[in-house]
Structures are given as structure tokens and as C-alpha cells.
Amino acid sequence: MINKDRIEGSAKQASGAVKDATGKLLGDHKLQAEGKGEKVAGKVQNAVGSIKDALKSDDGSCGCSGK
């Protein structure tokens, strides 16, 4: 099952991309910067969700359990 952080992160990335493109189109630097910030925040949240998913599904077979 996909982690809630991954879903919300993807949504933030999409929203940020729209704001970034709209700001670029309209010449609104503040909106463009806000969009870029949202995209970064979304990427971070998505990465956190991916890590959580990996930790939940880790069965120790990767050899990274420290054994």
C-alpha cells in the first residue's frame, strides 16, 4: 500500500508545478518561487514516504540489516 506521505508529496509537486508554470507565464516571480518551493517540499515528502514504505516492507533479505 502506498504511504500517505507519498500521495500528499505527489500532490504538492503537481500543485507546485502549476504555480511555477503560471508564475513563469504571467511574469509573477513570487508565484513562481512559491511553486518551486512547493515542488521541493513535495519531493521531500514523497521521499520520506518512500523510505517509510521501504522500511515497512524490509524483510531483512537485502543484507542491510547489520547481520
PyMOL Python script that loads the backbone (N, CA, C, O; Angstrom):
from pymol import cmd

cmd.read_pdbstr("""\
ATOM      1  N   MET A   1       0.842  -1.178   0.000  1.00  0.00           N
ATOM      2  CA  MET A   1       0.000   0.000   0.000  1.00  0.00           C
ATOM      3  C   MET A   1       0.891   1.247   0.000  1.00  0.00           C
ATOM      4  O   MET A   1       1.924   1.289   0.668  1.00  0.00           O
ATOM      5  N   ILE A   2       0.476   2.242  -0.749  1.00  0.00           N
ATOM      6  CA  ILE A   2       1.250   3.472  -0.854  1.00  0.00           C
ATOM      7  C   ILE A   2       1.054   4.310   0.404  1.00  0.00           C
ATOM      8  O   ILE A   2      -0.056   4.446   0.917  1.00  0.00           O
ATOM      9  N   ASN A   3       2.139   4.856   0.875  1.00  0.00           N
ATOM     10  CA  ASN A   3       2.156   5.672   2.074  1.00  0.00           C
ATOM     11  C   ASN A   3       1.457   7.015   1.828  1.00  0.00           C
ATOM     12  O   ASN A   3       1.529   7.570   0.731  1.00  0.00           O
ATOM     13  N   LYS A   4       0.785   7.526   2.857  1.00  0.00           N
ATOM     14  CA  LYS A   4       0.077   8.809   2.766  1.00  0.00           C
ATOM     15  C   LYS A   4       1.029   9.944   2.390  1.00  0.00           C
ATOM     16  O   LYS A   4       0.647  10.858   1.660  1.00  0.00           O
ATOM     17  N   ASP A   5       2.264   9.888   2.883  1.00  0.00           N
ATOM     18  CA  ASP A   5       3.244  10.924   2.568  1.00  0.00           C
ATOM     19  C   ASP A   5       3.553  10.957   1.073  1.00  0.00           C
ATOM     20  O   ASP A   5       3.761  12.029   0.505  1.00  0.00           O
ATOM     21  N   ARG A   6       3.583   9.810   0.451  1.00  0.00           N
ATOM     22  CA  ARG A   6       3.872   9.765  -0.986  1.00  0.00           C
ATOM     23  C   ARG A   6       2.747  10.398  -1.792  1.00  0.00           C
ATOM     24  O   ARG A   6       2.998  11.101  -2.771  1.00  0.00           O
ATOM     25  N   ILE A   7       1.513  10.149  -1.383  1.00  0.00           N
ATOM     26  CA  ILE A   7       0.365  10.723  -2.090  1.00  0.00           C
ATOM     27  C   ILE A   7       0.353  12.242  -1.924  1.00  0.00           C
ATOM     28  O   ILE A   7       0.217  12.982  -2.898  1.00  0.00           O
ATOM     29  N   GLU A   8       0.498  12.695  -0.676  1.00  0.00           N
ATOM     30  CA  GLU A   8       0.490  14.132  -0.418  1.00  0.00           C
ATOM     31  C   GLU A   8       1.690  14.819  -1.070  1.00  0.00           C
ATOM     32  O   GLU A   8       1.570  15.940  -1.566  1.00  0.00           O
ATOM     33  N   GLY A   9       2.833  14.157  -1.070  1.00  0.00           N
ATOM     34  CA  GLY A   9       4.024  14.712  -1.711  1.00  0.00           C
ATOM     35  C   GLY A   9       3.835  14.881  -3.209  1.00  0.00           C
ATOM     36  O   GLY A   9       4.235  15.893  -3.785  1.00  0.00           O
ATOM     37  N   SER A  10       3.230  13.893  -3.830  1.00  0.00           N
ATOM     38  CA  SER A  10       2.971  13.986  -5.267  1.00  0.00           C
ATOM     39  C   SER A  10       1.990  15.111  -5.582  1.00  0.00           C
ATOM     40  O   SER A  10       2.133  15.817  -6.580  1.00  0.00           O
ATOM     41  N   ALA A  11       1.001  15.264  -4.718  1.00  0.00           N
ATOM     42  CA  ALA A  11       0.023  16.347  -4.906  1.00  0.00           C
ATOM     43  C   ALA A  11       0.703  17.712  -4.774  1.00  0.00           C
ATOM     44  O   ALA A  11       0.417  18.626  -5.548  1.00  0.00           O
ATOM     45  N   LYS A  12       1.596  17.850  -3.801  1.00  0.00           N
ATOM     46  CA  LYS A  12       2.327  19.111  -3.625  1.00  0.00           C
ATOM     47  C   LYS A  12       3.212  19.400  -4.837  1.00  0.00           C
ATOM     48  O   LYS A  12       3.315  20.540  -5.290  1.00  0.00           O
ATOM     49  N   GLN A  13       3.847  18.353  -5.349  1.00  0.00           N
ATOM     50  CA  GLN A  13       4.696  18.537  -6.521  1.00  0.00           C
ATOM     51  C   GLN A  13       3.869  19.031  -7.708  1.00  0.00           C
ATOM     52  O   GLN A  13       4.287  19.941  -8.423  1.00  0.00           O
ATOM     53  N   ALA A  14       2.709  18.434  -7.912  1.00  0.00           N
ATOM     54  CA  ALA A  14       1.851  18.829  -9.032  1.00  0.00           C
ATOM     55  C   ALA A  14       1.358  20.262  -8.849  1.00  0.00           C
ATOM     56  O   ALA A  14       1.385  21.057  -9.789  1.00  0.00           O
ATOM     57  N   SER A  15       0.915  20.584  -7.658  1.00  0.00           N
ATOM     58  CA  SER A  15       0.444  21.938  -7.370  1.00  0.00           C
ATOM     59  C   SER A  15       1.566  22.951  -7.564  1.00  0.00           C
ATOM     60  O   SER A  15       1.358  24.026  -8.127  1.00  0.00           O
ATOM     61  N   GLY A  16       2.747  22.596  -7.095  1.00  0.00           N
ATOM     62  CA  GLY A  16       3.901  23.479  -7.255  1.00  0.00           C
ATOM     63  C   GLY A  16       4.272  23.687  -8.706  1.00  0.00           C
ATOM     64  O   GLY A  16       4.645  24.790  -9.104  1.00  0.00           O
ATOM     65  N   ALA A  17       4.174  22.638  -9.495  1.00  0.00           N
ATOM     66  CA  ALA A  17       4.498  22.746 -10.920  1.00  0.00           C
ATOM     67  C   ALA A  17       3.528  23.689 -11.623  1.00  0.00           C
ATOM     68  O   ALA A  17       3.927  24.467 -12.490  1.00  0.00           O
ATOM     69  N   VAL A  18       2.251  23.615 -11.243  1.00  0.00           N
ATOM     70  CA  VAL A  18       1.245  24.505 -11.840  1.00  0.00           C
ATOM     71  C   VAL A  18       1.544  25.956 -11.454  1.00  0.00           C
ATOM     72  O   VAL A  18       1.511  26.848 -12.301  1.00  0.00           O
ATOM     73  N   LYS A  19       1.833  26.183 -10.177  1.00  0.00           N
ATOM     74  CA  LYS A  19       2.142  27.548  -9.725  1.00  0.00           C
ATOM     75  C   LYS A  19       3.409  28.067 -10.399  1.00  0.00           C
ATOM     76  O   LYS A  19       3.465  29.225 -10.812  1.00  0.00           O
ATOM     77  N   ASP A  20       4.414  27.223 -10.510  1.00  0.00           N
ATOM     78  CA  ASP A  20       5.672  27.611 -11.144  1.00  0.00           C
ATOM     79  C   ASP A  20       5.428  28.019 -12.598  1.00  0.00           C
ATOM     80  O   ASP A  20       5.897  29.066 -13.043  1.00  0.00           O
ATOM     81  N   ALA A  21       4.696  27.191 -13.327  1.00  0.00           N
ATOM     82  CA  ALA A  21       4.424  27.470 -14.740  1.00  0.00           C
ATOM     83  C   ALA A  21       3.558  28.719 -14.891  1.00  0.00           C
ATOM     84  O   ALA A  21       3.801  29.534 -15.781  1.00  0.00           O
ATOM     85  N   THR A  22       2.561  28.876 -14.038  1.00  0.00           N
ATOM     86  CA  THR A  22       1.683  30.042 -14.109  1.00  0.00           C
ATOM     87  C   THR A  22       2.475  31.312 -13.804  1.00  0.00           C
ATOM     88  O   THR A  22       2.329  32.326 -14.487  1.00  0.00           O
ATOM     89  N   GLY A  23       3.316  31.246 -12.767  1.00  0.00           N
ATOM     90  CA  GLY A  23       4.148  32.397 -12.432  1.00  0.00           C
ATOM     91  C   GLY A  23       5.093  32.766 -13.550  1.00  0.00           C
ATOM     92  O   GLY A  23       5.314  33.945 -13.825  1.00  0.00           O
ATOM     93  N   LYS A  24       5.651  31.757 -14.195  1.00  0.00           N
ATOM     94  CA  LYS A  24       6.562  31.996 -15.317  1.00  0.00           C
ATOM     95  C   LYS A  24       5.812  32.646 -16.472  1.00  0.00           C
ATOM     96  O   LYS A  24       6.305  33.590 -17.089  1.00  0.00           O
ATOM     97  N   LEU A  25       4.618  32.137 -16.762  1.00  0.00           N
ATOM     98  CA  LEU A  25       3.813  32.641 -17.866  1.00  0.00           C
ATOM     99  C   LEU A  25       3.382  34.087 -17.627  1.00  0.00           C
ATOM    100  O   LEU A  25       3.402  34.908 -18.544  1.00  0.00           O
ATOM    101  N   LEU A  26       2.994  34.391 -16.390  1.00  0.00           N
ATOM    102  CA  LEU A  26       2.494  35.726 -16.064  1.00  0.00           C
ATOM    103  C   LEU A  26       3.595  36.698 -15.652  1.00  0.00           C
ATOM    104  O   LEU A  26       3.343  37.890 -15.476  1.00  0.00           O
ATOM    105  N   GLY A  27       4.805  36.192 -15.502  1.00  0.00           N
ATOM    106  CA  GLY A  27       5.898  37.045 -15.058  1.00  0.00           C
ATOM    107  C   GLY A  27       5.816  37.378 -13.575  1.00  0.00           C
ATOM    108  O   GLY A  27       6.386  38.369 -13.118  1.00  0.00           O
ATOM    109  N   ASP A  28       5.099  36.539 -12.828  1.00  0.00           N
ATOM    110  CA  ASP A  28       4.930  36.734 -11.384  1.00  0.00           C
ATOM    111  C   ASP A  28       6.010  35.926 -10.663  1.00  0.00           C
ATOM    112  O   ASP A  28       5.868  34.723 -10.449  1.00  0.00           O
ATOM    113  N   HIS A  29       7.078  36.608 -10.300  1.00  0.00           N
ATOM    114  CA  HIS A  29       8.225  35.920  -9.696  1.00  0.00           C
ATOM    115  C   HIS A  29       7.894  35.334  -8.327  1.00  0.00           C
ATOM    116  O   HIS A  29       8.434  34.296  -7.943  1.00  0.00           O
ATOM    117  N   LYS A  30       7.009  36.001  -7.598  1.00  0.00           N
ATOM    118  CA  LYS A  30       6.624  35.497  -6.273  1.00  0.00           C
ATOM    119  C   LYS A  30       5.870  34.168  -6.415  1.00  0.00           C
ATOM    120  O   LYS A  30       6.150  33.215  -5.688  1.00  0.00           O
ATOM    121  N   LEU A  31       4.924  34.107  -7.342  1.00  0.00           N
ATOM    122  CA  LEU A  31       4.159  32.873  -7.566  1.00  0.00           C
ATOM    123  C   LEU A  31       5.071  31.767  -8.075  1.00  0.00           C
ATOM    124  O   LEU A  31       4.926  30.605  -7.696  1.00  0.00           O
ATOM    125  N   GLN A  32       6.000  32.134  -8.928  1.00  0.00           N
ATOM    126  CA  GLN A  32       6.943  31.150  -9.471  1.00  0.00           C
ATOM    127  C   GLN A  32       7.821  30.580  -8.349  1.00  0.00           C
ATOM    128  O   GLN A  32       8.049  29.372  -8.294  1.00  0.00           O
ATOM    129  N   ALA A  33       8.305  31.436  -7.468  1.00  0.00           N
ATOM    130  CA  ALA A  33       9.140  30.982  -6.347  1.00  0.00           C
ATOM    131  C   ALA A  33       8.332  30.114  -5.386  1.00  0.00           C
ATOM    132  O   ALA A  33       8.831  29.117  -4.864  1.00  0.00           O
ATOM    133  N   GLU A  34       7.090  30.503  -5.163  1.00  0.00           N
ATOM    134  CA  GLU A  34       6.208  29.709  -4.300  1.00  0.00           C
ATOM    135  C   GLU A  34       6.007  28.309  -4.890  1.00  0.00           C
ATOM    136  O   GLU A  34       6.030  27.314  -4.167  1.00  0.00           O
ATOM    137  N   GLY A  35       5.814  28.246  -6.195  1.00  0.00           N
ATOM    138  CA  GLY A  35       5.647  26.964  -6.877  1.00  0.00           C
ATOM    139  C   GLY A  35       6.888  26.094  -6.776  1.00  0.00           C
ATOM    140  O   GLY A  35       6.797  24.888  -6.551  1.00  0.00           O
ATOM    141  N   LYS A  36       8.042  26.712  -6.944  1.00  0.00           N
ATOM    142  CA  LYS A  36       9.300  25.950  -6.836  1.00  0.00           C
ATOM    143  C   LYS A  36       9.460  25.402  -5.421  1.00  0.00           C
ATOM    144  O   LYS A  36       9.904  24.269  -5.232  1.00  0.00           O
ATOM    145  N   GLY A  37       9.098  26.210  -4.435  1.00  0.00           N
ATOM    146  CA  GLY A  37       9.176  25.761  -3.043  1.00  0.00           C
ATOM    147  C   GLY A  37       8.254  24.594  -2.766  1.00  0.00           C
ATOM    148  O   GLY A  37       8.626  23.651  -2.068  1.00  0.00           O
ATOM    149  N   GLU A  38       7.042  24.658  -3.314  1.00  0.00           N
ATOM    150  CA  GLU A  38       6.095  23.554  -3.133  1.00  0.00           C
ATOM    151  C   GLU A  38       6.592  22.284  -3.803  1.00  0.00           C
ATOM    152  O   GLU A  38       6.420  21.188  -3.271  1.00  0.00           O
ATOM    153  N   LYS A  39       7.209  22.432  -4.974  1.00  0.00           N
ATOM    154  CA  LYS A  39       7.738  21.253  -5.658  1.00  0.00           C
ATOM    155  C   LYS A  39       8.821  20.578  -4.822  1.00  0.00           C
ATOM    156  O   LYS A  39       8.853  19.353  -4.708  1.00  0.00           O
ATOM    157  N   VAL A  40       9.697  21.375  -4.244  1.00  0.00           N
ATOM    158  CA  VAL A  40      10.768  20.822  -3.405  1.00  0.00           C
ATOM    159  C   VAL A  40      10.179  20.140  -2.171  1.00  0.00           C
ATOM    160  O   VAL A  40      10.581  19.035  -1.809  1.00  0.00           O
ATOM    161  N   ALA A  41       9.221  20.812  -1.530  1.00  0.00           N
ATOM    162  CA  ALA A  41       8.578  20.239  -0.343  1.00  0.00           C
ATOM    163  C   ALA A  41       7.880  18.920  -0.697  1.00  0.00           C
ATOM    164  O   ALA A  41       7.911  17.965   0.079  1.00  0.00           O
ATOM    165  N   GLY A  42       7.259  18.881  -1.860  1.00  0.00           N
ATOM    166  CA  GLY A  42       6.597  17.661  -2.307  1.00  0.00           C
ATOM    167  C   GLY A  42       7.583  16.536  -2.559  1.00  0.00           C
ATOM    168  O   GLY A  42       7.313  15.382  -2.225  1.00  0.00           O
ATOM    169  N   LYS A  43       8.720  16.865  -3.145  1.00  0.00           N
ATOM    170  CA  LYS A  43       9.744  15.843  -3.397  1.00  0.00           C
ATOM    171  C   LYS A  43      10.270  15.268  -2.087  1.00  0.00           C
ATOM    172  O   LYS A  43      10.477  14.061  -1.962  1.00  0.00           O
ATOM    173  N   VAL A  44      10.483  16.155  -1.111  1.00  0.00           N
ATOM    174  CA  VAL A  44      10.978  15.700   0.186  1.00  0.00           C
ATOM    175  C   VAL A  44       9.943  14.795   0.856  1.00  0.00           C
ATOM    176  O   VAL A  44      10.283  13.728   1.368  1.00  0.00           O
ATOM    177  N   GLN A  45       8.675  15.229   0.850  1.00  0.00           N
ATOM    178  CA  GLN A  45       7.626  14.438   1.484  1.00  0.00           C
ATOM    179  C   GLN A  45       7.467  13.093   0.776  1.00  0.00           C
ATOM    180  O   GLN A  45       7.251  12.069   1.426  1.00  0.00           O
ATOM    181  N   ASN A  46       7.571  13.094  -0.537  1.00  0.00           N
ATOM    182  CA  ASN A  46       7.484  11.855  -1.304  1.00  0.00           C
ATOM    183  C   ASN A  46       8.642  10.927  -0.936  1.00  0.00           C
ATOM    184  O   ASN A  46       8.451   9.720  -0.790  1.00  0.00           O
ATOM    185  N   ALA A  47       9.829  11.486  -0.787  1.00  0.00           N
ATOM    186  CA  ALA A  47      10.997  10.674  -0.415  1.00  0.00           C
ATOM    187  C   ALA A  47      10.824  10.073   0.978  1.00  0.00           C
ATOM    188  O   ALA A  47      11.177   8.916   1.207  1.00  0.00           O
ATOM    189  N   VAL A  48      10.281  10.859   1.906  1.00  0.00           N
ATOM    190  CA  VAL A  48      10.027  10.349   3.256  1.00  0.00           C
ATOM    191  C   VAL A  48       9.051   9.170   3.186  1.00  0.00           C
ATOM    192  O   VAL A  48       9.245   8.149   3.844  1.00  0.00           O
ATOM    193  N   GLY A  49       8.015   9.328   2.389  1.00  0.00           N
ATOM    194  CA  GLY A  49       7.049   8.244   2.218  1.00  0.00           C
ATOM    195  C   GLY A  49       7.678   7.000   1.618  1.00  0.00           C
ATOM    196  O   GLY A  49       7.355   5.881   2.016  1.00  0.00           O
ATOM    197  N   SER A  50       8.574   7.192   0.660  1.00  0.00           N
ATOM    198  CA  SER A  50       9.260   6.057   0.042  1.00  0.00           C
ATOM    199  C   SER A  50      10.124   5.325   1.063  1.00  0.00           C
ATOM    200  O   SER A  50      10.175   4.096   1.079  1.00  0.00           O
ATOM    201  N   ILE A  51      10.799   6.088   1.909  1.00  0.00           N
ATOM    202  CA  ILE A  51      11.636   5.475   2.944  1.00  0.00           C
ATOM    203  C   ILE A  51      10.770   4.694   3.928  1.00  0.00           C
ATOM    204  O   ILE A  51      11.113   3.576   4.314  1.00  0.00           O
ATOM    205  N   LYS A  52       9.654   5.283   4.329  1.00  0.00           N
ATOM    206  CA  LYS A  52       8.740   4.586   5.243  1.00  0.00           C
ATOM    207  C   LYS A  52       8.250   3.282   4.620  1.00  0.00           C
ATOM    208  O   LYS A  52       8.201   2.248   5.286  1.00  0.00           O
ATOM    209  N   ASP A  53       7.884   3.337   3.328  1.00  0.00           N
ATOM    210  CA  ASP A  53       7.430   2.125   2.634  1.00  0.00           C
ATOM    211  C   ASP A  53       8.537   1.074   2.608  1.00  0.00           C
ATOM    212  O   ASP A  53       8.285  -0.109   2.841  1.00  0.00           O
ATOM    213  N   ALA A  54       9.760   1.513   2.325  1.00  0.00           N
ATOM    214  CA  ALA A  54      10.878   0.575   2.250  1.00  0.00           C
ATOM    215  C   ALA A  54      11.135  -0.074   3.603  1.00  0.00           C
ATOM    216  O   ALA A  54      11.411  -1.271   3.681  1.00  0.00           O
ATOM    217  N   LEU A  55      11.043   0.711   4.660  1.00  0.00           N
ATOM    218  CA  LEU A  55      11.274   0.165   5.996  1.00  0.00           C
ATOM    219  C   LEU A  55      10.187  -0.822   6.398  1.00  0.00           C
ATOM    220  O   LEU A  55      10.463  -1.825   7.056  1.00  0.00           O
ATOM    221  N   LYS A  56       8.958  -0.535   6.004  1.00  0.00           N
ATOM    222  CA  LYS A  56       7.848  -1.443   6.323  1.00  0.00           C
ATOM    223  C   LYS A  56       7.974  -2.764   5.571  1.00  0.00           C
ATOM    224  O   LYS A  56       7.656  -3.827   6.104  1.00  0.00           O
ATOM    225  N   SER A  57       8.439  -2.685   4.329  1.00  0.00           N
ATOM    226  CA  SER A  57       8.495  -3.897   3.504  1.00  0.00           C
ATOM    227  C   SER A  57       9.825  -4.631   3.613  1.00  0.00           C
ATOM    228  O   SER A  57       9.994  -5.693   3.014  1.00  0.00           O
ATOM    229  N   ASP A  58      10.776  -4.078   4.375  1.00  0.00           N
ATOM    230  CA  ASP A  58      12.092  -4.706   4.506  1.00  0.00           C
ATOM    231  C   ASP A  58      11.963  -6.011   5.290  1.00  0.00           C
ATOM    232  O   ASP A  58      11.582  -6.018   6.461  1.00  0.00           O
ATOM    233  N   ASP A  59      12.284  -7.092   4.629  1.00  0.00           N
ATOM    234  CA  ASP A  59      12.210  -8.403   5.291  1.00  0.00           C
ATOM    235  C   ASP A  59      13.587  -8.904   5.713  1.00  0.00           C
ATOM    236  O   ASP A  59      13.743 -10.051   6.132  1.00  0.00           O
ATOM    237  N   GLY A  60      14.584  -8.023   5.595  1.00  0.00           N
ATOM    238  CA  GLY A  60      15.931  -8.396   6.019  1.00  0.00           C
ATOM    239  C   GLY A  60      16.719  -9.121   4.942  1.00  0.00           C
ATOM    240  O   GLY A  60      17.870  -9.483   5.182  1.00  0.00           O
ATOM    241  N   SER A  61      16.156  -9.344   3.783  1.00  0.00           N
ATOM    242  CA  SER A  61      16.836 -10.108   2.741  1.00  0.00           C
ATOM    243  C   SER A  61      17.794  -9.260   1.911  1.00  0.00           C
ATOM    244  O   SER A  61      18.505  -9.793   1.058  1.00  0.00           O
ATOM    245  N   CYS A  62      17.824  -7.970   2.142  1.00  0.00           N
ATOM    246  CA  CYS A  62      18.703  -7.120   1.349  1.00  0.00           C
ATOM    247  C   CYS A  62      20.136  -7.151   1.837  1.00  0.00           C
ATOM    248  O   CYS A  62      21.032  -6.652   1.156  1.00  0.00           O
ATOM    249  N   GLY A  63      20.365  -7.723   2.997  1.00  0.00           N
ATOM    250  CA  GLY A  63      21.706  -7.761   3.548  1.00  0.00           C
ATOM    251  C   GLY A  63      22.080  -6.479   4.261  1.00  0.00           C
ATOM    252  O   GLY A  63      23.238  -6.286   4.630  1.00  0.00           O
ATOM    253  N   CYS A  64      21.110  -5.602   4.460  1.00  0.00           N
ATOM    254  CA  CYS A  64      21.404  -4.317   5.095  1.00  0.00           C
ATOM    255  C   CYS A  64      20.928  -4.260   6.543  1.00  0.00           C
ATOM    256  O   CYS A  64      20.870  -3.181   7.133  1.00  0.00           O
ATOM    257  N   SER A  65      20.597  -5.377   7.103  1.00  0.00           N
ATOM    258  CA  SER A  65      20.074  -5.397   8.482  1.00  0.00           C
ATOM    259  C   SER A  65      21.187  -5.370   9.528  1.00  0.00           C
ATOM    260  O   SER A  65      20.910  -5.351  10.727  1.00  0.00           O
ATOM    261  N   GLY A  66      22.429  -5.369   9.084  1.00  0.00           N
ATOM    262  CA  GLY A  66      23.549  -5.302  10.023  1.00  0.00           C
ATOM    263  C   GLY A  66      23.991  -6.648  10.535  1.00  0.00           C
ATOM    264  O   GLY A  66      24.816  -6.706  11.447  1.00  0.00           O
ATOM    265  N   LYS A  67      23.492  -7.710  10.002  1.00  0.00           N
ATOM    266  CA  LYS A  67      23.875  -9.056  10.436  1.00  0.00           C
ATOM    267  C   LYS A  67      25.134  -9.513   9.765  1.00  0.00           C
ATOM    268  O   LYS A  67      25.599 -10.625  10.017  1.00  0.00           O
TER     269      LYS A  67
END
""", "prot")
cmd.dss("prot")
cmd.show_as("cartoon", "prot")
cmd.util.cbc("prot")
cmd.orient("prot")
